[in-house]
Amino acid sequence: MSAEPTQAPEDEPVLYAESGSRPWVLLFGPLLALAGIALESLAPGGPSVPLWLGVGLLVFLYTLVLVRSRRRFLRVELTASTLVQGSTRLPMSHVSSLRPADEDHYGVRVLGDGPVVPRRHGPVVLRLTDGTRAVAWARDAGALRGALEDLLRSRATS
């Protein structure tokens, strides 16, 4: 397992992916500035355009930091050869099976950059080839589990 974020080969299809955050969230700051200017233009004295542009810029920069960090640390991508969780890459050759969905995952090593499964993400417990367990996670844990089951099933039949 490596902590270096590298891209999967271009010819390898992505079986499951989550980006971590949507880029449209960045529009909140500019839209807030436009709404503030529009509403304040109805008041006597006219709008404070530089003030609203500053507020919009500050909100944009704050959300930019949030979106970039969520895209880095909450990214999930599954291909036939690799499972990416944040900046952690786990070769699928190290995964031997999945544990039952209701298995307790506390105290098991969590994949990714944090010590626990991220909030609002569901766990998927993996059995690794060395006999240990690891916890993968996704916002839609059922879909990730289904994609992993399909991949492991196709790998077993080939």
C-alpha positions as CSV (number, residue, x, y, z in Angstrom):
1,M,0.0,0.0,0.0
2,S,1.4,3.4,-1.0
3,A,0.4,6.9,0.1
4,E,1.3,8.4,-3.3
5,P,-1.7,9.6,-5.3
6,T,-1.1,8.4,-8.9
7,Q,-3.6,7.9,-11.7
8,A,-4.9,4.6,-12.8
9,P,-3.9,3.5,-16.4
10,E,-6.1,5.3,-18.9
11,D,-7.3,2.1,-20.5
12,E,-8.6,0.6,-17.3
13,P,-12.3,1.2,-16.7
14,V,-13.4,2.8,-13.4
15,L,-15.9,0.5,-11.7
16,Y,-16.9,2.9,-8.9
17,A,-16.0,6.5,-8.2
18,E,-16.8,9.3,-5.8
19,S,-15.1,12.7,-6.2
20,G,-15.4,13.8,-2.6
21,S,-17.2,17.1,-3.4
22,R,-19.0,18.7,-6.3
23,P,-17.4,21.8,-8.0
24,W,-20.7,23.7,-8.2
25,V,-20.3,24.5,-4.4
26,L,-17.8,27.1,-5.5
27,L,-20.6,29.2,-7.0
28,F,-22.0,30.0,-3.5
29,G,-19.6,33.0,-2.9
30,P,-20.2,34.7,-6.3
31,L,-24.0,34.1,-6.1
32,L,-24.0,35.5,-2.5
33,A,-22.2,38.6,-3.8
34,L,-24.7,39.0,-6.7
35,A,-27.7,38.6,-4.4
36,G,-26.3,41.1,-1.9
37,I,-25.6,43.7,-4.6
38,A,-29.1,43.1,-6.1
39,L,-30.9,43.4,-2.7
40,E,-28.9,46.4,-1.6
41,S,-29.6,48.2,-4.8
42,L,-33.2,48.4,-3.7
43,A,-32.2,50.3,-0.6
44,P,-31.6,54.1,-0.5
45,G,-28.0,55.0,-1.3
46,G,-27.3,52.1,-3.7
47,P,-25.2,49.0,-3.3
48,S,-21.8,48.7,-1.7
49,V,-20.3,46.9,-4.7
50,P,-16.7,46.6,-3.3
51,L,-17.9,45.3,0.0
52,W,-20.1,42.6,-1.6
53,L,-17.3,41.6,-4.0
54,G,-15.0,41.2,-1.0
55,V,-17.5,39.1,0.8
56,G,-18.1,37.0,-2.3
57,L,-14.3,36.5,-2.7
58,L,-13.8,35.5,0.9
59,V,-16.6,32.9,0.7
60,F,-15.3,31.7,-2.6
61,L,-11.8,31.2,-1.2
62,Y,-13.1,29.4,1.9
63,T,-15.2,27.0,-0.2
64,L,-12.3,26.5,-2.5
65,V,-10.2,25.2,0.4
66,L,-13.0,23.0,1.5
67,V,-13.7,21.5,-2.0
68,R,-10.0,20.9,-2.7
69,S,-9.4,19.1,0.7
70,R,-12.6,17.0,0.3
71,R,-11.6,16.0,-3.2
72,R,-8.2,15.0,-1.9
73,F,-9.2,13.2,1.3
74,L,-12.6,11.8,0.4
75,R,-12.0,10.5,-3.1
76,V,-13.0,6.9,-3.8
77,E,-12.1,5.1,-7.0
78,L,-12.2,1.4,-7.8
79,T,-10.6,-0.1,-10.9
80,A,-9.8,-3.7,-11.6
81,S,-6.3,-3.3,-10.2
82,T,-6.6,-0.6,-7.5
83,L,-8.9,0.7,-4.8
84,V,-8.1,4.4,-4.0
85,Q,-9.3,5.8,-0.7
86,G,-8.2,9.4,-0.3
87,S,-4.5,9.4,-1.0
88,T,-4.1,5.7,-0.1
89,R,-3.9,3.1,-2.9
90,L,-4.6,-0.5,-2.2
91,P,-3.8,-3.0,-5.0
92,M,-6.8,-5.3,-5.5
93,S,-4.5,-8.2,-5.6
94,H,-4.2,-7.7,-1.8
95,V,-8.0,-8.1,-1.3
96,S,-9.2,-11.7,-0.9
97,S,-12.8,-11.3,0.2
98,L,-15.4,-9.1,1.8
99,R,-16.6,-9.5,5.3
100,P,-20.4,-9.5,6.1
101,A,-22.0,-6.1,5.9
102,D,-23.0,-6.1,9.6
103,E,-19.5,-7.0,10.9
104,D,-18.2,-4.7,13.5
105,H,-15.4,-2.6,12.1
106,Y,-14.2,-0.8,15.2
107,G,-10.5,-1.3,15.9
108,V,-9.8,-2.4,12.3
109,R,-7.4,-0.3,10.2
110,V,-9.3,2.2,8.1
111,L,-8.1,2.9,4.6
112,G,-7.5,6.5,3.7
113,D,-6.0,9.4,5.5
114,G,-8.0,9.4,8.8
115,P,-8.2,7.2,11.8
116,V,-12.0,6.5,11.4
117,V,-14.5,6.1,8.7
118,P,-15.4,9.7,7.5
119,R,-18.7,11.1,8.7
120,R,-21.7,10.3,6.4
121,H,-19.8,7.5,4.8
122,G,-20.5,3.8,5.2
123,P,-17.9,1.1,6.0
124,V,-17.1,-2.0,3.8
125,V,-14.9,-4.5,5.7
126,L,-12.3,-6.2,3.5
127,R,-10.3,-9.4,4.2
128,L,-6.8,-9.0,2.9
129,T,-4.5,-11.8,1.5
130,D,-2.3,-11.6,4.6
131,G,-5.3,-12.5,6.9
132,T,-5.8,-9.0,8.3
133,R,-8.9,-6.8,7.8
134,A,-9.2,-3.3,6.6
135,V,-12.1,-0.9,6.3
136,A,-12.9,0.8,3.0
137,W,-15.6,3.5,2.9
138,A,-17.9,5.3,0.6
139,R,-20.8,7.7,0.7
140,D,-22.8,4.9,-1.0
141,A,-21.3,1.9,0.8
142,G,-23.8,-0.5,-0.8
143,A,-22.7,0.4,-4.3
144,L,-19.0,0.1,-3.4
145,R,-19.7,-3.3,-1.9
146,G,-21.6,-4.4,-5.0
147,A,-18.8,-3.2,-7.3
148,L,-16.2,-5.0,-5.1
149,E,-18.3,-8.2,-5.0
150,D,-18.6,-8.2,-8.8
151,L,-14.9,-7.6,-9.2
152,L,-13.9,-10.4,-6.8
153,R,-16.4,-12.7,-8.4
154,S,-15.1,-12.1,-11.9
155,R,-11.5,-12.4,-10.6
156,A,-12.4,-15.8,-9.1
157,T,-14.0,-17.2,-12.3
158,S,-11.1,-16.1,-14.5
